[in-house]
Amino acid sequence: MAIGVIIIGDEILSGKRADKHLSKVIELLAERGLQLDWAEYIGDDRARITATLARSFAGNDIVFCTGGIGATPDDHTRQCAAAALELPLALHPEAKILIQQRITDMLIEAGKPVELDTPENLHRLKMGEFPQGAQIIPNPYNKIPGFAIQNHYFVPGFPVMAWPMMAWVLDTHYPHLFHQHAREEKSVLVFEAMESTLTPMMEALEAQYPLIKVFSLPSVGNHQIRRHIELGVKGDPRQVDAAFEQMLRGLDGFNAEYVPA
């Protein structure tokens, strides 16, 4: 099972807000011995969101989707998920209870009478309208839930809500996947080298050690460090050590200058 994330919101694409979800998802997965396979960013465009989700639902990946599940005019994710699955939206009964609990808490805190049938409070129930058959994702911050359907997990755009909700999803539904594949990574900084010179060696390593990947991350350098390439191997620990030692021998054959990364 691959794992992906879809991050929705015009505010991300316009630069009004800097995305913090991608790095956090990577962190949450790494803590559990998992890794992110892909990520997509989408603005608040219904047709594009629907098309993206339809494509995603057609696969078997585990997908986290952040943003756009509120009840304001620029929130489209709930509706797009339903459209992508060709399902109606339906008020989830447990979501209704949780939203009304949140409304009650807010009214009591403000010293106002608890009136759940006002137009404003009835509109808030739209936040609990999910594709028919969806399950809720609990929100420990303010009780307003997200929803899950077909290995897709929809959470708010607010990090303070989204991050514990995503952690809950992983710990509740996927603990059997944790730390299933041991991984190791080793690398060096190679100074003043050309990637084209190193490429044949990299290809040979991957051919000889099929359980590893070779990576090359060039840098133009700065006032603290010269131009260099971070060159390394990652993957199954059973092959990483041998591949890394062979890589170092190859670098010695080029008379390359390198230091541990």
HUBELCOR-V301874 format. One record per residue. N is the residue number from 1. RES is the residue in three letters. OMEGA is omega in whole degrees, -180 to 180 (* if undefined). D_LAST is the distance of its C-alpha to the last C-alpha in Angstrom with 1 decimal. Layout:
N_RES_OMEGA_D_LAST, N_RES_OMEGA_D_LAST
This chain:
1_MET_173_31.0, 2_ALA_180_28.6, 3_ILE_-179_28.0, 4_GLY_176_28.4, 5_VAL_176_29.1, 6_ILE_-176_31.7, 7_ILE_-171_31.7, 8_ILE_173_35.1, 9_GLY_174_36.3, 10_ASP_-176_37.4, 11_GLU_177_36.0, 12_ILE_-177_32.4, 13_LEU_180_33.1, 14_SER_-178_35.1, 15_GLY_177_32.4, 16_LYS_176_34.8, 17_ARG_177_32.3, 18_ALA_179_28.6, 19_ASP_175_27.6, 20_LYS_-174_26.0, 21_HIS_-174_26.8, 22_LEU_-179_24.0, 23_SER_-180_21.2, 24_LYS_177_23.6, 25_VAL_178_24.6, 26_ILE_180_21.0, 27_GLU_-180_20.7, 28_LEU_180_24.1, 29_LEU_-178_23.4, 30_ALA_179_20.1, 31_GLU_-177_22.0, 32_ARG_178_24.4, 33_GLY_180_22.2, 34_LEU_177_23.0, 35_GLN_180_21.4, 36_LEU_-179_22.9, 37_ASP_180_24.1, 38_TRP_179_25.6, 39_ALA_176_26.8, 40_GLU_174_29.6, 41_TYR_180_31.1, 42_ILE_174_34.9, 43_GLY_-177_37.3, 44_ASP_180_40.6, 45_ASP_-172_42.5, 46_ARG_-177_44.6, 47_ALA_-178_44.8, 48_ARG_178_41.1, 49_ILE_-180_40.2, 50_THR_-179_42.9, 51_ALA_180_41.8, 52_THR_-180_38.1, 53_LEU_178_39.2, 54_ALA_178_41.8, 55_ARG_-179_39.1, 56_SER_179_36.8, 57_PHE_-179_39.7, 58_ALA_178_40.5, 59_GLY_-178_37.4, 60_ASN_-175_36.3, 61_ASP_167_33.1, 62_ILE_-173_32.6, 63_VAL_170_32.6, 64_PHE_-179_32.2, 65_CYS_-177_34.1, 66_THR_172_34.1, 67_GLY_171_36.8, 68_GLY_-179_40.3, 69_ILE_177_42.1, 70_GLY_-176_44.3, 71_ALA_177_47.9, 72_THR_-175_47.9, 73_PRO_-180_48.7, 74_ASP_176_45.1, 75_ASP_-174_44.0, 76_HIS_-168_44.4, 77_THR_-179_42.0, 78_ARG_-179_44.6, 79_GLN_-179_47.1, 80_CYS_177_44.7, 81_ALA_178_43.6, 82_ALA_180_47.3, 83_ALA_-179_48.1, 84_ALA_180_45.2, 85_LEU_-178_46.6, 86_GLU_179_50.2, 87_LEU_175_51.0, 88_PRO_169_53.0, 89_LEU_179_51.6, 90_ALA_178_53.1, 91_LEU_-179_53.1, 92_HIS_-174_51.3, 93_PRO_179_53.7, 94_GLU_177_51.0, 95_ALA_178_49.2, 96_LYS_-180_52.6, 97_ILE_-178_53.1, 98_LEU_179_49.7, 99_ILE_179_50.2, 100_GLN_174_53.7, 101_GLN_178_52.3, 102_ARG_178_49.9, 103_ILE_180_52.8, 104_THR_179_55.0, 105_ASP_-178_52.4, 106_MET_-179_52.0, 107_LEU_179_55.8, 108_ILE_179_56.5, 109_GLU_-179_53.9, 110_ALA_-180_55.5, 111_GLY_-178_59.0, 112_LYS_178_60.2, 113_PRO_-179_62.3, 114_VAL_179_60.5, 115_GLU_-175_61.7, 116_LEU_-174_59.6, 117_ASP_175_61.8, 118_THR_179_61.4, 119_PRO_-179_60.2, 120_GLU_-177_56.9, 121_ASN_174_56.2, 122_LEU_178_57.3, 123_HIS_-180_54.9, 124_ARG_179_52.0, 125_LEU_178_52.7, 126_LYS_178_51.3, 127_MET_177_47.8, 128_GLY_177_48.9, 129_GLU_-177_50.0, 130_PHE_173_47.6, 131_PRO_-176_48.1, 132_GLN_-179_50.7, 133_GLY_180_49.4, 134_ALA_173_46.2, 135_GLN_-178_45.1, 136_ILE_171_43.9, 137_ILE_-176_40.6, 138_PRO_-180_41.3, 139_ASN_-176_40.2, 140_PRO_-176_39.9, 141_TYR_-177_39.9, 142_ASN_175_43.3, 143_LYS_-178_44.6, 144_ILE_-170_44.6, 145_PRO_164_43.2, 146_GLY_-179_41.0, 147_PHE_-178_41.9, 148_ALA_175_40.7, 149_ILE_177_42.2, 150_GLN_178_41.1, 151_ASN_176_37.5, 152_HIS_-172_37.1, 153_TYR_-172_36.5, 154_PHE_-177_37.7, 155_VAL_180_36.8, 156_PRO_177_37.4, 157_GLY_-178_35.2, 158_PHE_-179_35.0, 159_PRO_-177_31.7, 160_VAL_176_33.7, 161_MET_-171_35.7, 162_ALA_-172_33.5, 163_TRP_176_30.6, 164_PRO_178_32.7, 165_MET_178_34.8, 166_MET_177_31.9, 167_ALA_179_30.8, 168_TRP_179_34.4, 169_VAL_-179_34.6, 170_LEU_-175_31.6, 171_ASP_-178_32.9, 172_THR_-171_36.5, 173_HIS_-171_36.3, 174_TYR_179_33.2, 175_PRO_179_32.3, 176_HIS_179_33.1, 177_LEU_-173_29.9, 178_PHE_172_27.5, 179_HIS_178_24.9, 180_GLN_-176_26.7, 181_HIS_178_23.7, 182_ALA_180_20.9, 183_ARG_177_17.4, 184_GLU_-180_14.1, 185_GLU_176_10.7, 186_LYS_-178_8.1, 187_SER_175_5.6, 188_VAL_172_4.4, 189_LEU_-179_5.3, 190_VAL_-173_9.0, 191_PHE_172_11.4, 192_GLU_180_14.9, 193_ALA_177_15.1, 194_MET_180_17.5, 195_GLU_-179_16.9, 196_SER_178_20.5, 197_THR_-175_19.8, 198_LEU_-174_17.1, 199_THR_179_19.1, 200_PRO_178_21.5, 201_MET_180_18.9, 202_MET_179_17.4, 203_GLU_180_21.0, 204_ALA_179_21.9, 205_LEU_-180_19.1, 206_GLU_178_20.3, 207_ALA_-177_23.9, 208_GLN_-177_23.5, 209_TYR_-173_21.6, 210_PRO_-178_23.3, 211_LEU_178_21.7, 212_ILE_171_18.1, 213_LYS_175_16.8, 214_VAL_178_14.5, 215_PHE_-179_12.8, 216_SER_-177_12.1, 217_LEU_-178_11.3, 218_PRO_177_12.6, 219_SER_179_12.8, 220_VAL_179_15.7, 221_GLY_179_14.0, 222_ASN_-177_16.0, 223_HIS_-179_17.7, 224_GLN_-176_14.6, 225_ILE_-179_12.2, 226_ARG_175_13.5, 227_ARG_-176_13.7, 228_HIS_174_10.7, 229_ILE_168_9.8, 230_GLU_-176_6.9, 231_LEU_-177_8.6, 232_GLY_177_8.9, 233_VAL_179_11.9, 234_LYS_178_13.4, 235_GLY_-176_16.9, 236_ASP_-179_19.3, 237_PRO_-179_18.0, 238_ARG_-179_20.8, 239_GLN_-176_19.2, 240_VAL_-177_15.4, 241_ASP_-179_15.2, 242_ALA_-180_17.6, 243_ALA_-180_16.2, 244_PHE_179_12.7, 245_GLU_178_14.6, 246_GLN_177_16.7, 247_MET_179_14.0, 248_LEU_177_12.8, 249_ARG_177_16.5, 250_GLY_177_17.0, 251_LEU_177_14.5, 252_ASP_178_16.4, 253_GLY_176_19.5, 254_PHE_-173_18.6, 255_ASN_-178_17.9, 256_ALA_175_14.6, 257_GLU_-178_12.5, 258_TYR_177_8.8, 259_VAL_176_6.3, 260_PRO_-180_3.8, 261_ALA_*_0.0
